[in-house]
Every structure is written in C-alpha cells, then in structure tokens.
Amino acid sequence: MPASTSSAGTPTVEATETASRTGTPAATASVKTRVLRLDPWKDKTALKHAVTVRFRSGSCMGSALTGRKDAFRCALDNGLLDPCFAKPGSNGRSLMCLTGGRKPWARADGVRNVTRDQSGPSAPVWLHLANGAQCLPASGAGPKGLPRFPYWAGYCLGGPYRDSKTWRATEDDGKNALYPLLSDHKGGWLAAVEQTPGKVTLVPVARAYR
C-alpha cells in the first residue's frame, strides 16, 4: 500500500461530498473531496524517500493511465511502471514513478528511448478514500465484469481492506472529467470498490490526485 505523503501541488478543484463511509448517501455525513495535481518533483518527502531504479535497458512511451504530457509508461529494469512523471526540463530522462509499494515512489535517472505518442484527459492516478484505503489505477486484462460495472479501474488497499479490492468502473460516457470516479450529483466524488465478491460499494474519495 502506498505510504501517506504530503499533498503535492495546489488543489485545482474542491468539492463537497455527502455520503456515508459505506457509500450510502447520508445528509449528516460530509467529506470534502480535494482534487490535486500530482507533482512528485515538488514534494520533498517523495524525493527524499524515493527508491532508486537503475536504468540499463528499456524504453518509455506515453502513459496508458493518464493523458498528462509529462506522464510516461516505462519498461525499466525492475518491470513496467506507469505513471512515471518527468522532471521539468529533463526531456523525460529523469522520472518519478508511482509504484504502489510501501514506498510509493521510485526514481529513475539517465532514462533513454523516451517517446511521447498520446495526450488526453488527466484521469485520477492515486486515490485516498475516506475510509483510509488508497487506490491505484491499472491497465490490461482484469477480473470479470459485473452488472453496471463491466470494467476494472485498478485496485484498493489499506484502511479496512486486509487484501486487495478491485476498483470498478462503469461505461465511460465521455462527460465525466474524473472518470472512472462517480459523481454523487451534489458536488462530490465516489469510487466503486468491490469490497466483497460481486458486491460494489460506492466509497467517498477524500483526495484524488491526477
């Protein structure tokens, strides 16, 4: 599970979310959702504790998880990492990669064969849920779909979850700037988490980084 870090960047959106911790709307429970730009190069805590990745071979291309122009998907020595954020002015040769481990960042310097082939919406790449869990996106083949939630967005760990839980997604209608999060239609955002097999709960999002 990613360890807690300081908030990186300046909040770009702030919304009020009204829902209980189990995802059931409740007017008496209020959680503020902060949507933040993830910038590890401005986060001293992330830089100090980042694991060093030695780069001997491999390449990087545009991230499959976010359309940010500074985000890449890299095949490095220790595997595939996505997203990796380029240091400003480095032309992608110095990267901070979100790993999902106990130390959530890995740093790679001297990266070669960096190409950029896409850009698009800045989807959420790291969620801090109101129940204490954290979620990271994933790509590729995932678990079988469920009614109303035919896709998977990634996985959630920590908080009340002793093992990994699937972060689910609905069809993308192209109108949701924070897809795959769901709006509660009151200004808040929810993550669809399969907390028990076959049962999806809408969990309030405390912080969404993108």
N, C-alpha and C positions, 0 to 999 in steps of 0.2 A: 504494500500500500504506500502511496506517496506520502512522505512526511509533510507536516504543515510547514509552509514557508510564509514569509511576509507577503503582503499584497504587492504585486508588481505592476507598476503603471498606474495611470489615473483612471478612475471609474468613468466610463463613457455613457452608461445607462444605469439608472436606478429605478427599480420597480417595487411595488408593494405586493406581496403575495399573501393570500388568505387561504390557509389550508392547514389541516392537522398533520402531525408527523406521519400518519399512515396514509396520507393522500386524500382523506375525505374532507371536502370543503367545510370549514367551520369559521363562522364570523368572529369568534372570540380569539382565534389564534392568528397572529400576524407575523410574518417573516419577511424581512427586506431582502430582495434578491439584488446583488450587485453584479453587474456585467463588466468585466475588466479586460483590458488589453494585456495579454501575457507578454512580458518583456524580461526574460531572464538576464539580459545584459545590463539591466538597470537594477537588478536585485542582488545586493551584496551577499545576502545569505545563500542564494542559489549559486553564485560564483564561488563562494568560499567552500561549499560542501560538495560541489560537483565532482563526480567520478571522472577520471581522465580516461578517454578512449584513445588507444594508439591506432593511428590510421596507416596501414601499409598497402592496402588494396581496396578496391570497391569504387562506388560512384554514388552521386546524389542526383535526384530529379525533383520536380515539383511534388509537394506533399499530396497524399491521397486523402487526407483528413481535413485540411483547411485550404482555402484559396489564397491565403496571405502570400504576398510576393516574396517575403523573407523566410518562408517555411519550406522545408525540403523533406524528402523521404530518402534515407541513406542506407545503403548496404555497406556497413563498416565491418571491421574485423570481428566484432562480437555479435553480429547479426543485423537485422533490419530495424532501424529506428525511425519513427515518424510520430509527431513532427520534430524537426530539428530547425532551430531558428538561427539565422546567420547574424554574425556580429556586424553592426553597421560599418560599411567601408571595407569589409574583408572580401567582397565578391564571393561569399559563401565558403571561404576556406577555413573560417573559424565558426564552429557551430555549438549551440547548446541544445541537447536533445532531451525531450521528456521521456523518461524510461518506465515510470510506473513502479519502480522498486522502492525500497526503504529510503534510499537517497534518490529523490525524484529526477535529478538532472545528471546528464553525462556531457562532458565537454570534449570536443574533437578539434584539433588544430592541424593545419597543413593538409586539409582535405583537397583532393584533386577530382577532376572529372565531374564538375558541378554544372548541371544544366537546369534551365527553368522552362517548362513546357506548358504551364497552365496557370490560370489565376481565376478566382471566383469569390464567393461569399466567405466570410470569416466565421466558420462554424465553431461552436464550443469545442475545446480540446481538453478541458480539465474542469470537472465539477466538484464543488464542495457542497454536499447535501446538508439540509438542516438536521438530519439525524446523526451527523458525524461521519458518514461514509463519504468516499471520494470515488469519482467515476472517470474513466479514460476511454476515448474512442478506439475503435479497432476497425480493420477492413478485412476483406476476404470472406471465405466461407464461414458461416456461423451456425448457431443452433437452428433447429426447425422453427419456422414462424408460427405465430399464434393469431387467432382471430383479432382483428383490429390492429395487431402489431406484427405484421408479416416480416419485419426486418430486425436485425440487431444493430445497435449503435456502438456497443462496446461492453465494458464490464464495470462493476462497482465492488469496492472492498472497504473494510473497516467499519467503524461505528457498530451497529447491531449485526453486521454480516460477518460471520466467522469464516465463511468461504466466499468465493467469487460469485456475484449475482449478475445476471445478464441485464444490460441496459437495452431496452427495446425501443423500436421506432415504428411510427405509422407511415403511411404513404406520404411522400413529400408533394404538397400542392404548389410549391414554389412561392407561397405567400408568407411563409414564416421565416423571418430573418435569423432566428435562433434554432432552426431545425437541427437536430431532432427533439429539442425541448418542446413542451406543450404549454400553451398559454392557459391560464385559469380564467381568462376573459375579465380579469379585474386588475390587470397590470403585472401579474406575477408569472413565474415560470416553474414548470414541473418536469421531473424526469420519470419516465416509465420504467420501473425496475421490477423484474420478475423475482420477487422475494421468495416465493415458493413455486415449485414446478407447475407451470401452466397458469399461474395467477399473477397478474401485473398490478402493482400498486403505484399510484402517482405520488411521488415524494417531492416536497418543496426543495428548491435549489437556493442555498444561501449565497453562494458565489459561483459564477460561471466565467471562466477565463477563455478568451478566444484570440 
